[in-house]
């Protein structure tokens, strides 16, 4: 909605409050005169820019998330989730948003069914975006055109189709842990536009997908997406094409890319809670041309932190920038002195970060299920969860994080107490902070069925 429409739909008290905040005479009882005065003040982009700079830091983060959040209308529940993510629990979301509504940047309007929805005027979105883009590139030296640069475009979509075609043709066998054999992985990678190598044995990769422990970053995303959407199915000894594969392949490439992007953002948000806001900063910074990686690092510093074995730099460079290049929304290049630079690609448009709204991820309990069958329990959850956990896992350590280890013996003991393998897997999925590694699920089910 335009600002004029939002003001027309608002009641007189709302208009008086906005007028008072703008330094106008808020005592007028004439709705028309109030609207005209507010329009003369709020319609200026410079005023919106100054207003954004004057906001307290946490309120500013809420404004960026809401104004640039990919939608014009928000429900109370969605706004509550945004405020909770920024402020934490214990803050009343309406109180936090009062400064935003007093500025005339967010309007609570009733629908025909008397439901209250919150609208962001188009002028406010454009003004905040202009301020955001200028802030990202303020005082930046000119970046020379890189000698070499890479743009993957829609290669991820095409390589997902290559993977599905391989599965249909070969029905590749799986190891006892449900993983493709290295020989078949290499055959798949050789067919893809963007090639990877099978992982060397690792013990610590987790947090970014169900099969992140088993496959390299880009293919792990393709595999987890295909599994989650029912495009492939893991049988007892082989991988087969899922019932939904053909209908998904028949859709336009733009829709398939959208599915992949939303899935990636949802999956990685478990490990990077502020990922949606970080992506908005990246999209605005890169929309104006080439920008140095070091500048992106500075912009994302408040939002991106280390995640267990990944330090903050690794999360930024490998989990965000590199994956955005794979998703085709960023180009990466190297300038003559060796610095890495990025810019937005033309294939996804300037507004890729906020044009794809997604459901909020479920609130997790915070257990960490590691690939080597250990379960880490943060202290705040220990009292609530360890009784159930002790049914199918054995305690290893109680210092700081409580550590439990699952084994053939512990799963058999759980079976004797009435827990099936499916019960254990469901319990872990419910309380884990991220996806349970696929091979851990497979092994638990096998242990539970073994004589």
NORGI-V676793 format. One record per residue. N is the residue number from 1. PHI is phi in radians with two decimals (* if undefined). OMEGA is omega in degrees with one decimal (NA if undefined). BURIAL is b if it has 9 or more other C-alpha atoms within 8 Angstrom, else e. Layout:
# NORGI-V676793
n:N phi:PHI omega:OMEGA burial:BURIAL
n:N phi:PHI omega:OMEGA burial:BURIAL
This chain:
# NORGI-V676793
n:1 phi:* omega:173.3 burial:b
n:2 phi:-1.35 omega:-179.3 burial:e
n:3 phi:-1.05 omega:179.4 burial:b
n:4 phi:-1.02 omega:-179.4 burial:e
n:5 phi:-1.13 omega:-179.9 burial:e
n:6 phi:-1.10 omega:179.4 burial:b
n:7 phi:-1.16 omega:178.9 burial:b
n:8 phi:-1.07 omega:-177.9 burial:e
n:9 phi:-1.41 omega:-175.2 burial:e
n:10 phi:-1.46 omega:177.1 burial:b
n:11 phi:-1.45 omega:-173.7 burial:e
n:12 phi:-1.13 omega:-179.5 burial:e
n:13 phi:-1.15 omega:176.8 burial:e
n:14 phi:-1.10 omega:179.6 burial:e
n:15 phi:-1.11 omega:179.7 burial:b
n:16 phi:-1.13 omega:179.5 burial:b
n:17 phi:-1.15 omega:178.7 burial:b
n:18 phi:-1.13 omega:-179.9 burial:b
n:19 phi:-1.07 omega:179.2 burial:b
n:20 phi:-1.07 omega:179.4 burial:b
n:21 phi:-1.15 omega:-179.6 burial:b
n:22 phi:-1.40 omega:-179.6 burial:b
n:23 phi:1.44 omega:179.5 burial:e
n:24 phi:-1.72 omega:177.6 burial:e
n:25 phi:-1.34 omega:-176.9 burial:e
n:26 phi:-1.51 omega:-177.2 burial:b
n:27 phi:-1.58 omega:-177.6 burial:e
n:28 phi:-1.11 omega:177.2 burial:b
n:29 phi:-1.76 omega:178.4 burial:e
n:30 phi:-1.59 omega:-178.9 burial:e
n:31 phi:-1.11 omega:-178.0 burial:b
n:32 phi:-1.11 omega:-178.6 burial:e
n:33 phi:-1.17 omega:177.0 burial:e
n:34 phi:-1.09 omega:180.0 burial:b
n:35 phi:-1.08 omega:-178.5 burial:b
n:36 phi:-1.12 omega:179.8 burial:e
n:37 phi:-1.17 omega:-179.9 burial:b
n:38 phi:-1.15 omega:179.4 burial:b
n:39 phi:-1.06 omega:-179.9 burial:b
n:40 phi:-1.11 omega:-178.5 burial:e
n:41 phi:-1.59 omega:-174.1 burial:b
n:42 phi:-1.33 omega:-177.0 burial:b
n:43 phi:-1.25 omega:-178.3 burial:b
n:44 phi:-1.55 omega:-177.0 burial:e
n:45 phi:-1.10 omega:-179.5 burial:b
n:46 phi:-1.12 omega:178.1 burial:e
n:47 phi:-1.15 omega:177.9 burial:b
n:48 phi:-1.15 omega:179.7 burial:b
n:49 phi:-1.11 omega:178.7 burial:b
n:50 phi:-1.13 omega:178.5 burial:e
n:51 phi:-1.09 omega:178.6 burial:e
n:52 phi:-1.14 omega:-179.0 burial:b
n:53 phi:-1.21 omega:-176.7 burial:e
n:54 phi:-1.50 omega:-178.2 burial:e
n:55 phi:-1.23 omega:171.6 burial:e
n:56 phi:-1.06 omega:-173.4 burial:e
n:57 phi:-0.93 omega:-176.3 burial:e
n:58 phi:-1.23 omega:176.3 burial:e
n:59 phi:-1.10 omega:179.0 burial:b
n:60 phi:-1.09 omega:177.7 burial:b
n:61 phi:-1.12 omega:177.1 burial:b
n:62 phi:-1.11 omega:-179.8 burial:b
n:63 phi:-1.06 omega:179.3 burial:b
n:64 phi:-1.05 omega:-178.4 burial:b
n:65 phi:-1.14 omega:-176.6 burial:b
n:66 phi:-1.44 omega:-175.6 burial:b
n:67 phi:-1.18 omega:-179.0 burial:b
n:68 phi:-1.82 omega:-171.9 burial:b
n:69 phi:-1.55 omega:172.6 burial:b
n:70 phi:1.43 omega:179.2 burial:b
n:71 phi:-2.59 omega:178.7 burial:b
n:72 phi:-1.58 omega:-173.3 burial:b
n:73 phi:-2.22 omega:-178.9 burial:e
n:74 phi:-2.17 omega:172.4 burial:b
n:75 phi:-1.54 omega:178.1 burial:b
n:76 phi:-1.07 omega:-179.0 burial:b
n:77 phi:-1.13 omega:179.3 burial:e
n:78 phi:-1.16 omega:178.5 burial:e
n:79 phi:-1.13 omega:177.7 burial:b
n:80 phi:-1.06 omega:179.4 burial:b
n:81 phi:-1.14 omega:178.9 burial:b
n:82 phi:-1.13 omega:-179.1 burial:b
n:83 phi:-1.11 omega:-179.9 burial:b
n:84 phi:-1.13 omega:-179.6 burial:b
n:85 phi:-1.12 omega:-177.6 burial:b
n:86 phi:-1.45 omega:-174.0 burial:b
n:87 phi:-1.60 omega:-171.0 burial:e
n:88 phi:1.53 omega:-178.7 burial:e
n:89 phi:-1.31 omega:176.7 burial:e
n:90 phi:1.70 omega:178.3 burial:e
n:91 phi:-1.87 omega:179.0 burial:b
n:92 phi:-1.32 omega:-169.1 burial:e
n:93 phi:-1.12 omega:179.7 burial:b
n:94 phi:-1.15 omega:178.2 burial:e
n:95 phi:-1.09 omega:-178.8 burial:e
n:96 phi:-1.15 omega:-175.6 burial:b
n:97 phi:-1.62 omega:179.5 burial:b
n:98 phi:-1.00 omega:179.0 burial:e
n:99 phi:-1.08 omega:-179.9 burial:e
n:100 phi:-1.29 omega:179.4 burial:b
n:101 phi:-1.24 omega:178.2 burial:b
n:102 phi:-1.13 omega:178.6 burial:b
n:103 phi:-1.37 omega:-175.7 burial:b
n:104 phi:1.39 omega:-179.5 burial:b
n:105 phi:-1.74 omega:-179.0 burial:b
n:106 phi:-2.55 omega:-173.6 burial:b
n:107 phi:-2.05 omega:172.2 burial:b
n:108 phi:-1.42 omega:-177.0 burial:b
n:109 phi:-2.17 omega:-178.5 burial:b
n:110 phi:-1.57 omega:175.1 burial:b
n:111 phi:-1.52 omega:178.5 burial:e
n:112 phi:-1.10 omega:179.1 burial:e
n:113 phi:-1.63 omega:179.5 burial:e
n:114 phi:1.15 omega:174.7 burial:e
n:115 phi:-1.55 omega:-179.9 burial:e
n:116 phi:-1.57 omega:174.3 burial:b
n:117 phi:-2.13 omega:-173.3 burial:b
n:118 phi:-1.90 omega:-173.3 burial:b
n:119 phi:-1.91 omega:173.8 burial:b
n:120 phi:-1.84 omega:179.9 burial:b
n:121 phi:-1.10 omega:-178.7 burial:b
n:122 phi:-1.05 omega:-179.7 burial:b
n:123 phi:-1.09 omega:179.2 burial:b
n:124 phi:-1.19 omega:178.5 burial:b
n:125 phi:-1.02 omega:-178.3 burial:b
n:126 phi:-1.16 omega:179.9 burial:e
n:127 phi:-1.14 omega:179.4 burial:b
n:128 phi:-1.16 omega:178.3 burial:b
n:129 phi:-1.12 omega:177.5 burial:b
n:130 phi:-1.08 omega:177.3 burial:b
n:131 phi:-1.06 omega:-178.0 burial:b
n:132 phi:-1.10 omega:-178.4 burial:b
n:133 phi:-1.16 omega:178.0 burial:b
n:134 phi:-1.14 omega:178.7 burial:e
n:135 phi:-1.12 omega:-178.9 burial:e
n:136 phi:-1.07 omega:-171.5 burial:b
n:137 phi:-1.90 omega:-179.0 burial:e
n:138 phi:-1.18 omega:176.5 burial:e
n:139 phi:1.06 omega:178.1 burial:e
n:140 phi:-1.50 omega:172.7 burial:e
n:141 phi:-1.21 omega:178.9 burial:e
n:142 phi:-1.16 omega:-179.1 burial:e
n:143 phi:-1.68 omega:179.8 burial:e
n:144 phi:-1.20 omega:176.9 burial:e
n:145 phi:-1.07 omega:-178.2 burial:e
n:146 phi:-1.15 omega:178.1 burial:b
n:147 phi:-1.18 omega:-179.0 burial:e
n:148 phi:-2.35 omega:174.7 burial:e
n:149 phi:-2.53 omega:-173.6 burial:b
n:150 phi:-2.23 omega:174.4 burial:e
n:151 phi:-2.37 omega:-176.0 burial:b
n:152 phi:-1.57 omega:176.9 burial:b
n:153 phi:0.98 omega:-177.5 burial:b
n:154 phi:-1.67 omega:-177.5 burial:b
n:155 phi:-1.07 omega:-179.5 burial:b
n:156 phi:-1.11 omega:178.1 burial:b
n:157 phi:-1.13 omega:-179.0 burial:b
n:158 phi:-1.16 omega:179.7 burial:e
n:159 phi:-1.26 omega:172.7 burial:b
n:160 phi:-1.11 omega:177.3 burial:b
n:161 phi:-1.17 omega:176.5 burial:b
n:162 phi:-1.06 omega:178.9 burial:b
n:163 phi:-1.08 omega:179.9 burial:b
n:164 phi:-1.14 omega:178.2 burial:b
n:165 phi:-1.13 omega:178.5 burial:e
n:166 phi:-1.13 omega:-179.9 burial:b
n:167 phi:-1.10 omega:-179.9 burial:b
n:168 phi:-1.13 omega:-174.7 burial:b
n:169 phi:-1.36 omega:-170.4 burial:e
n:170 phi:-1.84 omega:-173.6 burial:e
n:171 phi:0.76 omega:-170.4 burial:b
n:172 phi:-1.09 omega:178.8 burial:b
n:173 phi:-1.25 omega:178.7 burial:b
n:174 phi:-2.02 omega:174.5 burial:b
n:175 phi:-1.25 omega:177.6 burial:b
n:176 phi:-1.08 omega:178.8 burial:e
n:177 phi:-1.64 omega:177.6 burial:b
n:178 phi:1.41 omega:-176.2 burial:b
n:179 phi:-1.92 omega:173.9 burial:b
n:180 phi:-1.12 omega:176.7 burial:b
n:181 phi:-1.09 omega:-175.8 burial:b
n:182 phi:-1.02 omega:-179.5 burial:e
n:183 phi:-1.10 omega:179.5 burial:e
n:184 phi:-1.26 omega:174.8 burial:b
n:185 phi:-1.00 omega:-177.8 burial:b
n:186 phi:-1.12 omega:177.3 burial:b
n:187 phi:-1.09 omega:178.2 burial:e
n:188 phi:-1.14 omega:-178.2 burial:b
n:189 phi:-1.09 omega:-179.7 burial:b
n:190 phi:-1.16 omega:179.9 burial:e
n:191 phi:-1.54 omega:-172.8 burial:e
n:192 phi:-1.53 omega:176.5 burial:b
n:193 phi:-1.16 omega:178.7 burial:e
n:194 phi:-1.88 omega:-171.5 burial:e
n:195 phi:-1.63 omega:175.0 burial:e
n:196 phi:-2.27 omega:176.7 burial:e
n:197 phi:-2.05 omega:175.4 burial:e
n:198 phi:-0.99 omega:-179.7 burial:b
n:199 phi:-1.18 omega:165.7 burial:e
n:200 phi:-1.31 omega:-178.8 burial:e
n:201 phi:-0.96 omega:179.5 burial:e
n:202 phi:-2.33 omega:-179.4 burial:e
n:203 phi:-2.20 omega:-169.4 burial:e
n:204 phi:-2.07 omega:-177.3 burial:e
n:205 phi:-1.29 omega:175.5 burial:e
n:206 phi:-2.83 omega:173.9 burial:b
n:207 phi:1.80 omega:-175.7 burial:b
n:208 phi:-2.16 omega:177.0 burial:b
n:209 phi:2.48 omega:-175.4 burial:b
n:210 phi:-1.14 omega:-179.0 burial:b
n:211 phi:-1.95 omega:-180.0 burial:b
n:212 phi:-1.09 omega:178.6 burial:b
n:213 phi:-1.21 omega:-169.5 burial:b
n:214 phi:-1.78 omega:-173.0 burial:e
n:215 phi:-2.28 omega:175.6 burial:b
n:216 phi:-1.11 omega:-165.7 burial:b
n:217 phi:-0.89 omega:-173.1 burial:e
n:218 phi:-1.18 omega:-179.7 burial:b
n:219 phi:-1.22 omega:176.7 burial:b
n:220 phi:-1.05 omega:177.2 burial:b
n:221 phi:-1.13 omega:179.4 burial:b
n:222 phi:-1.05 omega:-177.1 burial:b
n:223 phi:-1.12 omega:-177.6 burial:b
n:224 phi:-1.09 omega:177.4 burial:b
n:225 phi:-1.10 omega:-178.2 burial:b
n:226 phi:-1.10 omega:178.8 burial:b
n:227 phi:-1.20 omega:-176.7 burial:b
n:228 phi:-1.12 omega:-177.3 burial:e
n:229 phi:-1.58 omega:178.6 burial:e
n:230 phi:1.33 omega:179.0 burial:b
n:231 phi:-1.48 omega:172.5 burial:b
n:232 phi:-2.32 omega:179.2 burial:b
n:233 phi:-2.28 omega:177.5 burial:b
n:234 phi:-1.55 omega:175.8 burial:b
n:235 phi:-1.47 omega:-177.6 burial:e
n:236 phi:-1.07 omega:-175.7 burial:e
n:237 phi:-2.35 omega:-179.8 burial:b
n:238 phi:-2.70 omega:177.2 burial:b
n:239 phi:-1.79 omega:-178.8 burial:b
n:240 phi:-2.24 omega:179.4 burial:b
n:241 phi:-1.25 omega:-179.6 burial:b
n:242 phi:-1.47 omega:-176.0 burial:b
n:243 phi:-1.17 omega:-175.8 burial:e
n:244 phi:-1.67 omega:-172.1 burial:b
n:245 phi:-1.10 omega:-174.6 burial:b
n:246 phi:-1.15 omega:-179.9 burial:e
n:247 phi:-1.19 omega:178.2 burial:e
n:248 phi:-1.18 omega:-179.7 burial:b
n:249 phi:-1.12 omega:-178.6 burial:b
n:250 phi:-1.34 omega:-178.5 burial:e
n:251 phi:-1.34 omega:177.4 burial:e
n:252 phi:-1.05 omega:-178.3 burial:e
n:253 phi:-1.04 omega:-179.8 burial:e
n:254 phi:-1.09 omega:178.6 burial:e
n:255 phi:-1.23 omega:178.7 burial:e
n:256 phi:-1.14 omega:177.0 burial:b
n:257 phi:-1.09 omega:178.9 burial:b
n:258 phi:-1.02 omega:179.1 burial:b
n:259 phi:-1.02 omega:-178.4 burial:e
n:260 phi:-1.14 omega:-178.0 burial:b
n:261 phi:-1.13 omega:-179.4 burial:b
n:262 phi:-1.09 omega:178.8 burial:b
n:263 phi:-1.10 omega:179.5 burial:b
n:264 phi:-1.06 omega:-177.7 burial:b
n:265 phi:-1.12 omega:178.6 burial:b
n:266 phi:-1.15 omega:-175.4 burial:b
n:267 phi:-1.21 omega:-177.2 burial:b
n:268 phi:-1.35 omega:179.4 burial:b
n:269 phi:-1.19 omega:177.1 burial:b
n:270 phi:-1.11 omega:179.3 burial:b
n:271 phi:-1.58 omega:-178.1 burial:b
n:272 phi:-2.17 omega:-172.9 burial:b
n:273 phi:-1.00 omega:-177.9 burial:e
n:274 phi:-1.60 omega:-178.0 burial:b
n:275 phi:-0.99 omega:-179.1 burial:b
n:276 phi:-1.01 omega:178.6 burial:b
n:277 phi:-1.24 omega:177.9 burial:b
n:278 phi:-1.03 omega:-179.6 burial:b
n:279 phi:-1.17 omega:177.3 burial:b
n:280 phi:-1.10 omega:177.7 burial:b
n:281 phi:-1.09 omega:-179.3 burial:b
n:282 phi:-1.11 omega:-176.7 burial:b
n:283 phi:-1.12 omega:179.9 burial:b
n:284 phi:-1.23 omega:-179.9 burial:b
n:285 phi:-1.15 omega:-175.3 burial:b
n:286 phi:-1.52 omega:-177.2 burial:b
n:287 phi:-1.25 omega:-176.3 burial:b
n:288 phi:-1.58 omega:-178.6 burial:e
n:289 phi:2.14 omega:-177.0 burial:e
n:290 phi:-1.11 omega:179.2 burial:b
n:291 phi:-2.45 omega:-176.5 burial:b
n:292 phi:-1.23 omega:177.6 burial:b
n:293 phi:-1.05 omega:-179.3 burial:b
n:294 phi:-1.09 omega:178.0 burial:e
n:295 phi:-1.21 omega:175.3 burial:e
n:296 phi:-1.05 omega:178.9 burial:b
n:297 phi:-1.03 omega:179.4 burial:b
n:298 phi:-1.13 omega:-178.3 burial:e
n:299 phi:-1.13 omega:-175.8 burial:b
n:300 phi:-1.57 omega:-175.5 burial:b
n:301 phi:-0.96 omega:-179.7 burial:e
n:302 phi:-1.24 omega:-170.4 burial:e
n:303 phi:-1.94 omega:-173.7 burial:b
n:304 phi:-2.06 omega:-178.3 burial:b
n:305 phi:-2.23 omega:178.6 burial:b
n:306 phi:-1.15 omega:177.9 burial:b
n:307 phi:-2.31 omega:-178.3 burial:b
n:308 phi:0.90 omega:-174.1 burial:e
n:309 phi:-1.40 omega:176.2 burial:e
n:310 phi:-1.64 omega:172.8 burial:b
n:311 phi:-1.37 omega:-174.4 burial:b
n:312 phi:-1.07 omega:-179.7 burial:b
n:313 phi:-1.14 omega:178.3 burial:b
n:314 phi:-1.12 omega:179.2 burial:b
n:315 phi:-1.06 omega:179.9 burial:b
n:316 phi:-1.13 omega:-169.5 burial:b
n:317 phi:-1.33 omega:-173.8 burial:b
n:318 phi:-1.64 omega:-173.5 burial:b
n:319 phi:-1.57 omega:-179.6 burial:b
n:320 phi:-1.93 omega:-174.0 burial:b
n:321 phi:-1.05 omega:-176.7 burial:b
n:322 phi:-1.09 omega:-179.3 burial:b
n:323 phi:-1.26 omega:175.7 burial:b
n:324 phi:-1.17 omega:173.3 burial:b
n:325 phi:-1.17 omega:177.6 burial:b
n:326 phi:-1.08 omega:-179.9 burial:b
n:327 phi:-1.36 omega:173.3 burial:b
n:328 phi:1.48 omega:-178.5 burial:b
n:329 phi:-1.68 omega:176.5 burial:b
n:330 phi:-2.15 omega:167.5 burial:b
n:331 phi:-1.80 omega:177.7 burial:b
n:332 phi:-2.14 omega:-179.6 burial:b
n:333 phi:-2.50 omega:178.5 burial:b
n:334 phi:-2.27 omega:179.4 burial:b
n:335 phi:-1.44 omega:-173.2 burial:b
n:336 phi:-0.95 omega:-179.0 burial:e
n:337 phi:-1.52 omega:173.6 burial:e
n:338 phi:1.66 omega:179.8 burial:e
n:339 phi:-1.28 omega:178.5 burial:b
n:340 phi:-1.57 omega:-178.4 burial:b
n:341 phi:-2.30 omega:-178.9 burial:b
n:342 phi:-2.35 omega:167.7 burial:b
n:343 phi:-2.64 omega:178.5 burial:b
n:344 phi:-1.20 omega:175.5 burial:b
n:345 phi:-1.47 omega:-179.6 burial:b
n:346 phi:-1.40 omega:-171.8 burial:e
n:347 phi:-1.30 omega:-175.7 burial:e
n:348 phi:-1.76 omega:-178.4 burial:b
n:349 phi:1.41 omega:-176.1 burial:b
n:350 phi:-1.32 omega:-169.0 burial:b
n:351 phi:-1.89 omega:-176.6 burial:e
n:352 phi:-1.14 omega:-174.4 burial:b
n:353 phi:-1.22 omega:-173.8 burial:b
n:354 phi:-2.10 omega:-177.1 burial:b
n:355 phi:-1.47 omega:-174.6 burial:b
n:356 phi:-2.21 omega:-179.7 burial:b
n:357 phi:-1.11 omega:-176.7 burial:b
n:358 phi:-2.41 omega:173.3 burial:e
n:359 phi:-1.21 omega:176.9 burial:e
n:360 phi:-1.17 omega:179.3 burial:e
n:361 phi:-1.15 omega:179.4 burial:e
n:362 phi:-1.10 omega:178.1 burial:e
n:363 phi:-1.20 omega:-175.0 burial:e
n:364 phi:-1.64 omega:178.8 burial:b
n:365 phi:-1.53 omega:171.9 burial:e
n:366 phi:1.75 omega:174.1 burial:b
n:367 phi:-1.15 omega:176.0 burial:b
n:368 phi:-2.00 omega:177.2 burial:b
n:369 phi:-1.68 omega:-176.0 burial:b
n:370 phi:-1.55 omega:-177.7 burial:b
n:371 phi:-1.08 omega:-179.8 burial:b
n:372 phi:-1.67 omega:168.4 burial:e
n:373 phi:1.27 omega:172.1 burial:b
n:374 phi:-1.68 omega:177.8 burial:b
n:375 phi:-2.09 omega:178.8 burial:b
n:376 phi:-1.70 omega:-176.8 burial:b
n:377 phi:-2.05 omega:175.7 burial:b
n:378 phi:-1.03 omega:-175.2 burial:b
n:379 phi:-0.97 omega:-175.4 burial:b
n:380 phi:-1.17 omega:-179.6 burial:e
n:381 phi:-1.87 omega:-172.1 burial:b
n:382 phi:-1.02 omega:-175.2 burial:b
n:383 phi:-1.10 omega:-175.8 burial:e
n:384 phi:-1.54 omega:-167.6 burial:e
n:385 phi:-1.99 omega:-171.2 burial:e
n:386 phi:-1.21 omega:179.6 burial:e
n:387 phi:-1.12 omega:176.0 burial:e
n:388 phi:-1.16 omega:-178.1 burial:e
n:389 phi:-1.06 omega:-179.0 burial:b
n:390 phi:-1.18 omega:178.1 burial:b
n:391 phi:-1.17 omega:-173.9 burial:b
n:392 phi:-2.16 omega:178.3 burial:b
n:393 phi:-2.50 omega:-177.0 burial:b
n:394 phi:-1.83 omega:178.9 burial:b
n:395 phi:-1.15 omega:179.9 burial:b
n:396 phi:-2.02 omega:-177.4 burial:e
n:397 phi:-2.63 omega:179.1 burial:e
n:398 phi:-2.17 omega:-179.1 burial:e
n:399 phi:-1.50 omega:-178.6 burial:e
n:400 phi:1.20 omega:173.8 burial:e
n:401 phi:-1.35 omega:172.0 burial:b
n:402 phi:-1.30 omega:-176.9 burial:b
n:403 phi:-2.07 omega:176.4 burial:b
n:404 phi:-2.15 omega:-179.4 burial:b
n:405 phi:-2.17 omega:175.4 burial:b
n:406 phi:-1.61 omega:-179.5 burial:b
n:407 phi:-2.62 omega:175.5 burial:e
n:408 phi:-0.99 omega:-178.3 burial:b
n:409 phi:-1.11 omega:-176.0 burial:e
n:410 phi:-1.22 omega:178.6 burial:b
n:411 phi:-1.24 omega:175.6 burial:b
n:412 phi:-1.12 omega:178.2 burial:b
n:413 phi:-1.11 omega:177.4 burial:b
n:414 phi:-1.13 omega:178.9 burial:b
n:415 phi:-1.07 omega:178.9 burial:b
n:416 phi:-1.18 omega:179.5 burial:e
n:417 phi:-1.71 omega:173.1 burial:e
n:418 phi:1.71 omega:178.4 burial:e
n:419 phi:-1.60 omega:172.8 burial:b
n:420 phi:-1.52 omega:175.4 burial:b
n:421 phi:-1.05 omega:178.0 burial:b
n:422 phi:-1.10 omega:177.4 burial:e
n:423 phi:-1.08 omega:-179.2 burial:e
n:424 phi:-1.12 omega:-178.6 burial:b
n:425 phi:-1.09 omega:179.2 burial:b
n:426 phi:-1.07 omega:179.7 burial:e
n:427 phi:-1.08 omega:179.7 burial:e
n:428 phi:-1.12 omega:179.2 burial:b
n:429 phi:-1.09 omega:-177.3 burial:b
n:430 phi:-1.20 omega:-170.9 burial:e
n:431 phi:-1.83 omega:-179.0 burial:b
n:432 phi:-1.43 omega:179.4 burial:b
n:433 phi:-1.37 omega:179.1 burial:b
n:434 phi:-2.56 omega:-178.8 burial:b
n:435 phi:-1.06 omega:173.6 burial:b
n:436 phi:-1.23 omega:179.4 burial:b
n:437 phi:-0.90 omega:-174.3 burial:b
n:438 phi:-1.02 omega:-177.7 burial:b
n:439 phi:-1.21 omega:176.2 burial:b
n:440 phi:-1.19 omega:177.0 burial:b
n:441 phi:-1.02 omega:-178.0 burial:b
n:442 phi:-1.06 omega:-177.6 burial:b
n:443 phi:-1.16 omega:178.6 burial:b
n:444 phi:-1.08 omega:180.0 burial:b
n:445 phi:-1.12 omega:178.2 burial:b
n:446 phi:-1.20 omega:177.1 burial:b
n:447 phi:-1.05 omega:-176.6 burial:b
n:448 phi:-1.19 omega:-178.5 burial:b
n:449 phi:-1.61 omega:-177.3 burial:e
n:450 phi:-1.15 omega:179.3 burial:e
n:451 phi:-1.21 omega:NA burial:e
